[in-house]
């Protein structure tokens, strides 16, 4: 028996038919997705415009980079992207108020975690996958604090862990959705499979499509009743090859309707 995502609800099934998941939920909009601006694909922005463009393009699962400001507030920004919002220092050296005085590339709206909550209320069929760029434990604590008055949103956050040692604090803070992402670990495939065996609440494993994925590894993960996702792919042909294997894909941009409806 395994738990999977269908829509925004966690459902339980007793078989290995991975086709049961709504195909839309096999696609994760990376960093809230691309912005098509004057014919240019602007990726990695984590901005309001990116979210809106990709929501209306059909995405419902959104990966979000979250960093901590000096006053321990979570804001949507990838580490190293400070220059793109006009900062000459790390985001951890400024407070939230200062962060909000800036725009991405001088034109796109930056988001705080509270802004994300508002979007989740307005668009009640979306799911957020976290990618913490600051200290993990502190980020989890601050996300939990921010959600204290937003408990109805908690199950719509999927927490990506980077190391099995981070699992206890995720559970302590009562986050029920957990994916294990491998881009920061050197653990062997067998070690990852042991983690899954010993931690039944980990729903999925996420990995580089070109540096880490193998069909055998994916099959072994699926035999344990878990999902497999790969990142980050923008080539339609490569994406289709994973979709045919019932492997989820993180992407900046793709014609989602075309991919899903291709037989």
GUTORDO-957361 format. One line per 8 residues: number of its first residue (from 0); their letters; for each residue z, x, y of N, C-alpha, C, O, CB. Coordinates in steps of 0.05 Angstrom, whole numbers, always signed. Last residue first. Glycine has a CB too. Layout:
BEGIN
NUM) a) Z X Y Z X Y Z X Y Z X Y Z X Y | ...
***
This chain:
BEGIN
262) xxxxxxxx) -556 -7 +215 -553 -11 +186 -563 +14 +171 -562 +15 +146 -567 -37 +176 | -524 -8 +275 -544 +6 +259 -538 +3 +229 -516 +11 +220 -546 +36 +267 | -481 -28 +302 -500 -47 +291 -523 -34 +276 -540 -49 +265 -511 -64 +313 | -452 +17 +319 -440 -2 +300 -460 -20 +287 -457 -28 +264 -419 -19 +315 | -489 +42 +353 -479 +56 +329 -468 +36 +309 -474 +38 +285 -457 +76 +337 | -498 +3 +393 -520 +13 +377 -511 +26 +351 -522 +22 +329 -537 +34 +393 | -447 -2 +414 -459 -25 +401 -482 -16 +383 -486 -27 +362 -470 -45 +423 | -439 +50 +435 -422 +40 +414 -435 +17 +399 -435 +16 +375 -395 +31 +425
254) xxxxxxxx) -469 +102 +453 -476 +74 +454 -462 +60 +430 -473 +59 +408 -507 +70 +454 | -420 +147 +477 -439 +140 +456 -445 +111 +460 -428 +96 +470 -427 +145 +426 | -376 +197 +500 -396 +176 +506 -414 +172 +482 -422 +191 +469 -412 +184 +531 | -334 +225 +477 -335 +221 +506 -353 +198 +513 -347 +182 +530 -343 +246 +520 | -298 +207 +417 -323 +213 +431 -319 +209 +461 -303 +193 +470 -345 +196 +421 | -272 +211 +352 -266 +213 +381 -292 +221 +395 -306 +239 +386 -242 +234 +387 | -281 +170 +296 -293 +191 +313 -281 +188 +342 -280 +166 +353 -323 +188 +314 | -265 +159 +226 -264 +152 +254 -272 +176 +271 -271 +199 +263 -237 +143 +262
246) xxxxxxxx) -304 +151 +169 -286 +169 +183 -288 +162 +213 -310 +158 +224 -295 +200 +179 | -339 +128 +133 -315 +114 +141 -294 +132 +153 -270 +130 +147 -304 +98 +118 | -386 +154 +127 -365 +162 +109 -338 +148 +114 -318 +154 +102 -360 +193 +111 | -415 +134 +168 -424 +127 +141 -403 +135 +120 -403 +123 +98 -450 +140 +135 | -391 +160 +210 -387 +131 +207 -394 +122 +179 -381 +105 +167 -404 +116 +228 | -412 +211 +203 -383 +206 +198 -378 +177 +194 -361 +169 +177 -366 +218 +220 | -465 +203 +217 -459 +215 +191 -429 +211 +183 -423 +208 +160 -465 +245 +191 | -461 +184 +269 -469 +166 +248 -462 +177 +220 -455 +162 +202 -499 +160 +249
238) xxxxxxxx) -447 +232 +295 -429 +209 +295 -435 +190 +272 -418 +182 +257 -429 +194 +321 | -495 +260 +289 -470 +270 +276 -450 +247 +274 -437 +245 +254 -459 +294 +292 | -529 +228 +321 -535 +233 +293 -510 +242 +277 -505 +232 +255 -557 +254 +290 | -505 +230 +372 -507 +205 +358 -512 +208 +328 -501 +194 +311 -529 +188 +369 | -458 +273 +396 -484 +272 +384 -486 +248 +366 -471 +245 +347 -491 +298 +368 | -407 +278 +411 -424 +262 +428 -452 +260 +418 -469 +247 +430 -424 +274 +456 | -341 +286 +387 -370 +287 +381 -385 +268 +400 -377 +245 +404 -375 +278 +351 | -288 +327 +377 -298 +306 +394 -328 +308 +393 -339 +330 +396 -287 +310 +425
230) xxxxxxxx) -256 +298 +319 -261 +300 +348 -277 +325 +353 -278 +343 +336 -235 +299 +364 | -242 +248 +268 -251 +275 +276 -257 +274 +306 -263 +253 +318 -277 +283 +260 | -195 +217 +224 -210 +217 +249 -219 +246 +255 -205 +265 +248 -194 +205 +272 | -176 +179 +168 -185 +205 +178 -201 +201 +203 -219 +183 +204 -202 +220 +156 | -119 +144 +141 -145 +145 +154 -151 +174 +163 -133 +190 +166 -146 +126 +178 | -88 +141 +76 -88 +146 +104 -117 +147 +115 -136 +150 +100 -74 +173 +111 | -80 +140 +21 -80 +115 +36 -79 +118 +65 -70 +100 +80 -56 +99 +27 | -88 +184 -7 -60 +179 +0 -58 +154 +17 -36 +147 +27 -47 +203 +14
222) xxxxxxxx) -141 +186 -8 -128 +179 -33 -99 +174 -29 -86 +160 -45 -132 +202 -53 | -152 +205 +43 -156 +177 +38 -143 +168 +12 -134 +145 +10 -186 +170 +37 | -142 +259 +34 -125 +244 +54 -128 +214 +48 -108 +200 +48 -134 +251 +83 | -183 +271 -1 -155 +275 -10 -136 +260 +9 -116 +249 +0 -147 +305 -11 | -227 +262 +31 -223 +246 +7 -194 +248 -2 -182 +228 -10 -242 +254 -16 | -220 +304 +68 -220 +276 +77 -214 +257 +53 -199 +238 +55 -246 +268 +91 | -227 +348 +35 -202 +344 +49 -199 +315 +58 -178 +303 +55 -200 +363 +74 | -281 +340 +19 -259 +340 -1 -232 +335 +12 -216 +320 +2 -259 +367 -15
214) xxxxxxxx) -309 +343 +67 -309 +318 +52 -286 +317 +32 -274 +296 +28 -336 +313 +38 | -273 +374 +120 -290 +376 +96 -288 +350 +82 -268 +335 +84 -281 +400 +78 | -258 +398 +186 -265 +376 +167 -280 +386 +143 -297 +404 +144 -281 +355 +182 | -254 +443 +219 -233 +437 +200 -241 +417 +179 -232 +419 +156 -209 +427 +214 | -296 +450 +254 -280 +473 +247 -261 +468 +225 -252 +487 +212 -265 +483 +271 | -321 +402 +264 -338 +424 +256 -322 +448 +246 -332 +465 +232 -355 +433 +279 | -284 +364 +279 -305 +356 +260 -320 +380 +249 -330 +378 +226 -324 +338 +274 | -214 +375 +280 -241 +383 +290 -262 +376 +270 -258 +381 +246 -241 +413 +297
206) xxxxxxxx) -175 +315 +263 -182 +344 +262 -209 +349 +275 -224 +330 +281 -183 +353 +232 | -121 +274 +243 -143 +279 +263 -149 +308 +263 -131 +325 +262 -134 +269 +291 | -97 +226 +199 -100 +254 +205 -124 +258 +222 -145 +247 +217 -102 +272 +178 | -52 +169 +200 -79 +182 +200 -76 +211 +206 -56 +221 +216 -97 +168 +222 | +0 +150 +195 -22 +133 +188 -48 +147 +185 -65 +139 +169 -25 +112 +209 | +62 +166 +172 +39 +178 +186 +13 +164 +177 +6 +164 +153 +37 +209 +180 | +100 +144 +140 +94 +130 +165 +72 +143 +181 +64 +132 +202 +119 +128 +182 | +110 +177 +97 +93 +155 +93 +86 +139 +118 +67 +123 +118 +105 +136 +73
198) xxxxxxxx) +118 +237 +86 +121 +222 +110 +102 +199 +110 +80 +200 +121 +116 +240 +135 | +104 +265 +41 +133 +263 +47 +139 +247 +72 +162 +242 +79 +144 +291 +51 | +49 +263 +39 +64 +253 +16 +93 +248 +23 +106 +229 +13 +62 +273 -7 | +37 +289 +87 +31 +261 +84 +47 +249 +61 +58 +226 +63 +1 +257 +79 | +54 +341 +75 +66 +326 +97 +62 +296 +94 +80 +280 +98 +55 +337 +125 | +18 +353 +35 +46 +350 +28 +61 +336 +50 +79 +320 +45 +58 +378 +24 | -29 +356 +64 -26 +335 +44 +3 +331 +36 +11 +309 +30 -44 +341 +20 | -18 +402 +93 -21 +377 +107 -17 +353 +88 -4 +334 +94 -48 +375 +121
190) xxxxxxxx) -19 +439 +52 +6 +435 +67 +5 +409 +82 +25 +394 +83 +12 +458 +86 | -72 +437 +36 -51 +428 +18 -25 +423 +32 -10 +404 +24 -47 +449 -4 | -97 +458 +82 -102 +430 +74 -80 +420 +56 -70 +398 +59 -129 +428 +60 | -48 +497 +121 -70 +494 +101 -74 +464 +95 -57 +447 +101 -64 +510 +75 | -35 +502 +190 -27 +493 +164 -51 +490 +146 -73 +481 +154 -12 +466 +165 | -41 +516 +241 -55 +532 +222 -48 +524 +193 -54 +539 +174 -49 +562 +227 | -48 +469 +296 -34 +480 +272 -53 +497 +255 -77 +494 +255 -23 +457 +255 | -73 +441 +336 -54 +462 +344 -40 +475 +320 -22 +492 +324 -33 +450 +362
182) xxxxxxxx) -105 +403 +312 -118 +423 +328 -99 +445 +338 -108 +466 +348 -131 +410 +352 | -89 +360 +280 -87 +388 +269 -97 +409 +288 -97 +433 +280 -103 +389 +244 | -46 +304 +286 -71 +318 +295 -68 +348 +289 -46 +360 +294 -76 +313 +325 | -24 +249 +256 -20 +278 +255 -46 +291 +263 -66 +290 +248 -11 +287 +226 | +0 +190 +286 -22 +205 +275 -16 +234 +276 -3 +243 +295 -49 +198 +290 | +40 +133 +285 +39 +162 +285 +14 +172 +272 +7 +164 +250 +64 +174 +271 | +77 +80 +309 +50 +88 +303 +47 +118 +306 +52 +129 +328 +30 +74 +322 | +128 +68 +324 +121 +62 +297 +93 +72 +289 +86 +72 +265 +122 +33 +293
174) xxxxxxxx) +181 +96 +357 +152 +93 +358 +143 +90 +330 +148 +107 +313 +138 +117 +373 | +237 +105 +362 +227 +80 +351 +197 +75 +358 +189 +52 +363 +243 +57 +362 | +260 +152 +373 +253 +135 +396 +238 +110 +388 +228 +95 +405 +237 +151 +416 | +264 +172 +322 +289 +167 +337 +283 +148 +361 +300 +131 +367 +301 +193 +347 | +210 +182 +311 +224 +160 +297 +249 +152 +312 +256 +129 +315 +231 +169 +268 | +203 +225 +345 +185 +202 +348 +199 +178 +334 +199 +156 +345 +157 +207 +335 | +240 +261 +325 +244 +250 +352 +227 +225 +357 +234 +207 +372 +239 +271 +373 | +218 +273 +273 +244 +260 +276 +248 +248 +304 +259 +226 +306 +266 +280 +271
166) xxxxxxxx) +165 +297 +282 +168 +270 +271 +196 +258 +276 +197 +234 +283 +162 +270 +242 | +162 +350 +295 +163 +331 +317 +168 +302 +307 +173 +284 +324 +138 +332 +334 | +154 +378 +249 +180 +380 +261 +184 +361 +284 +206 +356 +293 +186 +408 +270 | +99 +375 +239 +117 +356 +226 +146 +356 +237 +160 +337 +234 +118 +362 +196 | +60 +378 +298 +76 +392 +279 +95 +373 +265 +106 +356 +279 +92 +416 +293 | +37 +343 +331 +22 +368 +326 +36 +385 +305 +24 +405 +295 +20 +384 +352 | +26 +273 +335 +44 +296 +331 +27 +320 +323 +6 +317 +311 +66 +290 +310 | +8 +220 +375 -3 +243 +360 +19 +265 +359 +28 +274 +380 -29 +254 +373
158) xxxxxxxx) +25 +154 +374 +35 +181 +381 +22 +202 +363 +26 +201 +339 +66 +182 +379 | -2 +98 +400 -3 +115 +376 +4 +143 +385 -9 +155 +402 -32 +115 +363 | +21 +40 +428 +19 +69 +432 +18 +82 +404 +36 +78 +388 +43 +80 +449 | +33 -11 +416 +5 -5 +423 +1 +24 +431 -21 +31 +440 -5 -24 +445 | +86 -16 +410 +71 -15 +386 +41 -11 +391 +25 -7 +372 +75 -39 +369 | +102 -22 +465 +108 +2 +450 +91 +6 +425 +83 +28 +418 +137 +2 +442 | +97 -66 +496 +74 -48 +495 +78 -25 +475 +59 -11 +468 +69 -36 +522 | +144 -92 +497 +122 -106 +484 +97 -88 +482 +79 -94 +466 +114 -131 +500
150) xxxxxxxx) +177 -62 +528 +179 -59 +499 +156 -72 +485 +150 -65 +462 +205 -71 +490 | +184 -45 +581 +157 -52 +572 +156 -51 +541 +137 -42 +530 +136 -33 +584 | +229 -22 +599 +224 -49 +608 +197 -60 +599 +188 -81 +608 +226 -51 +639 | +223 +27 +574 +248 +12 +571 +245 -17 +579 +258 -34 +568 +270 +26 +587 | +181 +62 +580 +176 +37 +565 +201 +19 +563 +200 -2 +550 +166 +44 +537 | +203 +106 +604 +185 +90 +620 +180 +62 +607 +175 +43 +620 +159 +104 +624 | +232 +126 +560 +246 +116 +583 +228 +98 +600 +237 +76 +609 +256 +140 +601 | +189 +141 +527 +208 +121 +517 +223 +109 +541 +227 +85 +542 +227 +133 +497
142) xxxxxxxx) +167 +181 +559 +151 +157 +552 +169 +135 +543 +166 +112 +551 +131 +164 +530 | +210 +217 +560 +202 +204 +585 +184 +180 +580 +185 +160 +594 +188 +224 +603 | +212 +232 +505 +235 +220 +518 +227 +205 +543 +236 +182 +548 +256 +241 +525 | +161 +254 +499 +168 +230 +484 +192 +216 +497 +192 +191 +499 +175 +238 +455 | +165 +298 +535 +145 +277 +539 +152 +251 +524 +149 +229 +535 +118 +287 +531 | +205 +328 +511 +210 +317 +537 +191 +294 +543 +198 +274 +554 +208 +338 +559 | +178 +342 +463 +203 +327 +462 +209 +313 +489 +216 +290 +490 +226 +345 +454 | +132 +371 +483 +130 +347 +467 +155 +330 +469 +154 +306 +475 +123 +354 +438
134) xxxxxxxx) +114 +395 +547 +134 +396 +525 +135 +370 +510 +139 +349 +522 +161 +404 +535 | +46 +372 +560 +71 +385 +567 +90 +386 +543 +82 +378 +521 +85 +371 +592 | +7 +342 +538 +0 +369 +546 +24 +385 +556 +22 +409 +560 -21 +368 +568 | -2 +295 +487 +17 +307 +506 +10 +336 +512 +6 +352 +494 +46 +305 +495 | -39 +245 +478 -44 +274 +474 -26 +288 +495 -35 +292 +518 -74 +282 +476 | -36 +180 +448 -26 +200 +466 -35 +228 +458 -37 +235 +434 +5 +199 +467 | -76 +125 +449 -69 +148 +432 -60 +171 +451 -76 +180 +468 -93 +157 +414 | -71 +57 +460 -70 +83 +472 -61 +104 +452 -40 +101 +439 -52 +84 +497
126) xxxxxxxx) -111 -1 +454 -91 +16 +442 -93 +44 +455 -115 +53 +460 -94 +18 +411 | -126 -67 +480 -129 -38 +478 -106 -25 +465 -83 -35 +465 -135 -27 +506 | -122 -121 +490 -133 -114 +464 -137 -83 +461 -151 -75 +443 -159 -128 +459 | -107 -134 +541 -86 -135 +520 -97 -129 +492 -82 -133 +473 -73 -162 +521 | -112 -114 +599 -131 -113 +577 -114 -111 +552 -109 -89 +542 -151 -88 +580 | -65 -120 +629 -90 -134 +637 -110 -136 +615 -124 -156 +612 -102 -120 +661 | -29 -88 +602 -23 -116 +605 -49 -132 +612 -53 -154 +602 -2 -120 +628 | -55 -39 +606 -50 -50 +579 -43 -80 +581 -49 -95 +563 -27 -35 +565
118) xxxxxxxx) -54 -31 +661 -80 -35 +647 -76 -47 +620 -92 -64 +611 -95 -8 +645 | +1 -24 +666 -12 -46 +680 -39 -52 +667 -47 -75 +663 -16 -40 +710 | +8 +24 +638 +21 -1 +629 +7 -25 +641 +2 -45 +627 +51 -1 +636 | -20 +59 +670 -30 +54 +643 -18 +28 +633 -31 +12 +620 -24 +77 +624 | +14 +60 +714 -13 +49 +717 -26 +42 +690 -39 +22 +687 -32 +69 +732 | +56 +87 +690 +60 +59 +699 +33 +45 +704 +30 +22 +699 +77 +58 +725 | +35 +137 +684 +40 +121 +660 +45 +92 +667 +38 +74 +651 +65 +133 +644 | -17 +143 +734 +9 +149 +723 +13 +132 +698 -3 +115 +692 +32 +144 +744
110) xxxxxxxx) -83 +167 +749 -65 +146 +737 -38 +158 +730 -37 +181 +720 -79 +134 +713 | -133 +174 +801 -114 +184 +781 -95 +163 +773 -90 +143 +787 -100 +209 +792 | -199 +153 +814 -170 +147 +817 -154 +158 +794 -159 +153 +770 -166 +117 +819 | -248 +197 +842 -239 +179 +821 -209 +177 +820 -195 +197 +826 -249 +189 +793 | -261 +234 +882 -272 +207 +884 -260 +188 +863 -262 +163 +867 -301 +209 +880 | -248 +288 +879 -248 +276 +905 -258 +247 +906 -262 +236 +928 -264 +292 +924 | -243 +300 +825 -268 +307 +839 -271 +293 +865 -293 +286 +874 -292 +301 +820 | -192 +254 +827 -208 +271 +809 -236 +275 +821 -250 +256 +827 -210 +258 +780
102) xxxxxxxx) -148 +258 +882 -167 +243 +866 -182 +263 +848 -184 +287 +855 -187 +227 +884 | -80 +255 +908 -105 +268 +901 -123 +249 +886 -115 +228 +877 -99 +293 +884 | -32 +233 +914 -47 +237 +939 -74 +249 +933 -91 +252 +951 -31 +256 +957 | -7 +233 +866 -22 +209 +873 -36 +211 +900 -52 +193 +907 -3 +185 +874 | +20 +281 +867 -2 +278 +849 -19 +254 +857 -44 +256 +857 +9 +272 +820 | +62 +269 +903 +41 +288 +911 +16 +285 +893 -6 +286 +903 +51 +317 +910 | +91 +234 +870 +81 +225 +896 +58 +243 +905 +37 +233 +914 +103 +224 +917 | +107 +267 +828 +88 +245 +823 +75 +236 +849 +51 +230 +850 +102 +221 +810
94) xxxxxxxx) +109 +336 +849 +121 +311 +840 +99 +290 +838 +76 +294 +846 +143 +303 +860 | +89 +400 +819 +89 +380 +841 +102 +354 +830 +105 +350 +806 +60 +374 +850 | +88 +433 +776 +101 +443 +800 +101 +424 +823 +112 +429 +845 +87 +469 +809 | +58 +411 +736 +87 +412 +732 +102 +423 +756 +127 +423 +756 +93 +428 +708 | +6 +422 +750 +16 +396 +757 +47 +394 +753 +60 +378 +766 +3 +375 +739 | -1 +487 +780 +2 +470 +757 +14 +443 +765 +30 +442 +784 +20 +484 +735 | -43 +495 +838 -19 +501 +823 -18 +481 +799 -33 +462 +799 +7 +499 +840 | -81 +477 +871 -82 +505 +865 -57 +514 +851 -50 +538 +851 -86 +522 +891
86) xxxxxxxx) -117 +415 +865 -92 +430 +865 -97 +459 +858 -114 +466 +843 -72 +418 +844 | -161 +381 +861 -156 +395 +886 -129 +409 +888 -119 +414 +910 -157 +375 +908 | -173 +363 +813 -160 +344 +830 -151 +357 +856 -136 +345 +872 -136 +330 +816 | -193 +407 +788 -211 +384 +791 -199 +362 +808 -213 +344 +817 -219 +373 +764 | -151 +441 +783 -171 +447 +803 -190 +424 +808 -201 +421 +830 -187 +471 +794 | -124 +419 +738 -113 +416 +765 -133 +421 +787 -133 +408 +808 -89 +435 +769 | -135 +423 +686 -154 +407 +702 -144 +404 +731 -155 +389 +747 -158 +380 +690 | -98 +448 +655 -120 +464 +664 -140 +449 +682 -159 +461 +692 -134 +475 +641
78) xxxxxxxx) -84 +390 +616 -75 +416 +626 -99 +433 +633 -120 +433 +619 -57 +431 +605 | -106 +327 +640 -108 +349 +620 -98 +375 +632 -103 +380 +655 -138 +352 +610 | -69 +272 +661 -83 +296 +668 -83 +316 +646 -62 +321 +633 -71 +309 +694 | -32 +222 +679 -56 +226 +663 -72 +249 +673 -88 +246 +692 -73 +200 +662 | +39 +234 +678 +14 +227 +692 -10 +235 +675 -7 +252 +657 +12 +242 +720 | +107 +222 +676 +82 +226 +660 +58 +216 +677 +58 +194 +687 +84 +210 +634 | +156 +260 +710 +140 +235 +709 +114 +240 +694 +101 +261 +698 +135 +223 +737 | +190 +301 +724 +190 +291 +697 +177 +263 +695 +186 +246 +680 +218 +290 +686
70) xxxxxxxx) +182 +324 +773 +203 +304 +771 +202 +289 +745 +212 +267 +743 +202 +285 +794 | +137 +355 +763 +162 +368 +768 +186 +349 +765 +207 +357 +756 +163 +381 +796 | +101 +318 +711 +104 +329 +738 +132 +343 +740 +148 +342 +722 +101 +307 +760 | +70 +325 +648 +95 +320 +663 +94 +333 +691 +86 +356 +693 +119 +329 +648 | +11 +293 +622 +26 +316 +631 +50 +308 +647 +51 +285 +658 +7 +335 +649 | -32 +267 +574 -9 +262 +591 +6 +288 +597 +13 +303 +578 +10 +242 +577 | -94 +240 +558 -79 +265 +562 -56 +259 +581 -61 +248 +603 -98 +287 +573 | -109 +190 +512 -100 +195 +539 -85 +222 +540 -65 +225 +526 -83 +172 +549
62) xxxxxxxx) -158 +152 +478 -141 +176 +478 -135 +184 +507 -153 +184 +524 -154 +199 +462 | -163 +85 +463 -167 +105 +484 -147 +128 +481 -123 +123 +480 -164 +92 +512 | -198 +33 +434 -178 +54 +429 -184 +77 +448 -206 +88 +449 -179 +63 +398 | -240 +3 +450 -214 -10 +451 -192 +10 +444 -168 +3 +448 -213 -33 +431 | -306 +0 +479 -284 +15 +467 -257 +0 +470 -253 -14 +490 -281 +43 +479 | -346 -27 +507 -338 -36 +480 -315 -22 +467 -305 -30 +447 -361 -35 +463 | -358 -18 +559 -378 -9 +539 -370 -16 +511 -386 -11 +492 -382 +21 +542 | -313 -33 +583 -335 -52 +585 -358 -44 +567 -376 -59 +562 -344 -55 +614
54) xxxxxxxx) -283 +13 +572 -275 -13 +562 -298 -33 +561 -303 -47 +542 -251 -24 +579 | -312 +50 +601 -314 +51 +572 -302 +26 +558 -310 +19 +536 -299 +75 +561 | -302 +36 +654 -330 +39 +645 -331 +37 +614 -349 +24 +603 -342 +65 +654 | -246 +37 +656 -260 +12 +660 -289 +14 +649 -299 -5 +637 -261 +5 +690 | -234 +92 +646 -224 +71 +628 -242 +46 +631 -251 +35 +611 -195 +64 +635 | -260 +117 +689 -268 +123 +662 -259 +101 +643 -275 +91 +626 -256 +150 +653 | -232 +96 +732 -260 +90 +730 -270 +95 +701 -287 +81 +691 -276 +106 +750 | -181 +118 +724 -184 +89 +722 -214 +82 +718 -220 +65 +702 -174 +76 +748
46) xxxxxxxx) -185 +179 +683 -183 +163 +708 -188 +133 +703 -197 +125 +682 -203 +174 +728 | -193 +224 +651 -169 +207 +647 -164 +189 +672 -141 +185 +680 -144 +225 +643 | -236 +261 +648 -223 +255 +674 -196 +240 +671 -179 +242 +689 -241 +239 +691 | -271 +279 +610 -245 +291 +611 -228 +283 +635 -209 +296 +642 -247 +320 +611 | -337 +280 +641 -319 +276 +619 -291 +288 +625 -288 +304 +644 -330 +289 +593 | -391 +251 +669 -366 +265 +677 -345 +259 +656 -337 +236 +652 -356 +257 +705 | -457 +255 +666 -435 +247 +650 -410 +264 +657 -410 +288 +652 -441 +250 +620 | -499 +233 +719 -484 +255 +707 -461 +244 +690 -447 +226 +699 -474 +274 +729
38) xxxxxxxx) -522 +190 +745 -537 +202 +723 -523 +226 +709 -534 +237 +691 -563 +211 +732 | -482 +177 +782 -508 +187 +791 -523 +201 +770 -536 +222 +774 -504 +205 +815 | -438 +179 +731 -439 +180 +761 -465 +193 +770 -469 +217 +767 -414 +195 +772 | -407 +153 +681 -435 +158 +688 -437 +156 +718 -438 +134 +729 -454 +137 +674 | -351 +182 +653 -360 +166 +675 -389 +173 +681 -396 +197 +684 -342 +171 +701 | -324 +178 +585 -341 +190 +606 -344 +171 +630 -340 +146 +627 -368 +198 +595 | -254 +169 +564 -283 +168 +562 -298 +179 +587 -285 +188 +606 -291 +139 +559 | -201 +177 +559 -209 +151 +571 -240 +149 +573 -250 +129 +584 -197 +147 +598
30) xxxxxxxx) -202 +222 +527 -194 +225 +555 -203 +201 +571 -211 +204 +594 -205 +251 +567 | -248 +189 +484 -233 +214 +490 -228 +217 +520 -246 +215 +536 -250 +238 +480 | -240 +132 +450 -252 +142 +475 -236 +165 +485 -213 +162 +495 -253 +118 +496 | -252 +127 +383 -232 +133 +402 -245 +145 +427 -259 +165 +425 -210 +152 +391 | -270 +83 +332 -280 +99 +354 -257 +102 +375 -246 +83 +384 -305 +87 +367 | -254 +47 +296 -258 +74 +286 -268 +93 +308 -272 +117 +303 -279 +73 +264 | -252 -2 +320 -227 +14 +320 -230 +40 +305 -210 +54 +301 -205 -3 +308 | -301 -24 +310 -295 -15 +338 -271 +3 +338 -270 +21 +354 -290 -40 +356
22) xxxxxxxx) -299 -42 +256 -312 -17 +263 -306 -6 +291 -306 +18 +295 -342 -20 +260 | -238 -63 +229 -259 -70 +249 -272 -44 +258 -258 -26 +267 -248 -86 +273 | -226 -43 +163 -221 -40 +191 -244 -49 +208 -267 -43 +201 -214 -10 +197 | -247 -48 +111 -232 -70 +122 -226 -68 +152 -222 -88 +165 -205 -73 +107 | -268 -4 +89 -286 -20 +105 -272 -43 +119 -283 -56 +136 -309 -31 +87 | -232 +19 +55 -231 +27 +82 -250 +12 +100 -248 +14 +124 -236 +57 +85 | -199 -4 +5 -224 -12 +17 -223 -5 +47 -215 -22 +63 -230 -41 +13 | -156 +4 -28 -167 +28 -14 -193 +22 +0 -209 +40 +5 -171 +50 -34
14) xxxxxxxx) -102 -43 -22 -126 -31 -35 -136 -9 -18 -126 -4 +4 -148 -53 -40 | -66 -73 +5 -58 -63 -21 -81 -50 -36 -80 -47 -61 -46 -85 -38 | -46 -71 +74 -65 -78 +52 -56 -64 +27 -40 -45 +28 -94 -70 +60 | -24 -95 +135 -17 -81 +110 -37 -90 +89 -43 -114 +86 +12 -86 +101 | -36 -82 +205 -37 -99 +181 -31 -82 +157 -34 -58 +157 -65 -113 +179 | -20 -84 +270 -17 -67 +247 -17 -86 +223 +0 -103 +220 +9 -50 +248 | -66 -103 +321 -44 -109 +303 -44 -90 +280 -65 -81 +270 -47 -138 +293 | -108 -100 +353 -84 -87 +364 -61 -92 +345 -38 -85 +351 -77 -97 +391
6) xxxxxxx) -156 -91 +303 -150 -101 +330 -127 -86 +341 -125 -61 +338 -145 -131 +330 | -121 -59 +256 -143 -78 +259 -138 -93 +285 -118 -108 +287 -144 -98 +234 | -98 -1 +227 -102 -15 +252 -125 -34 +250 -147 -26 +242 -107 +5 +274 | -55 -2 +168 -78 +6 +183 -80 -10 +209 -67 -31 +212 -104 +4 +167 | -13 +19 +116 -15 +5 +141 -39 +15 +156 -43 +40 +158 +10 +7 +158 | -16 +10 +44 -18 +26 +68 -22 +9 +93 -33 -13 +91 -41 +46 +66 | +0 +17 -24 +0 +0 +0 +0 +18 +25 +14 +37 +26 +24 -19 +0
***
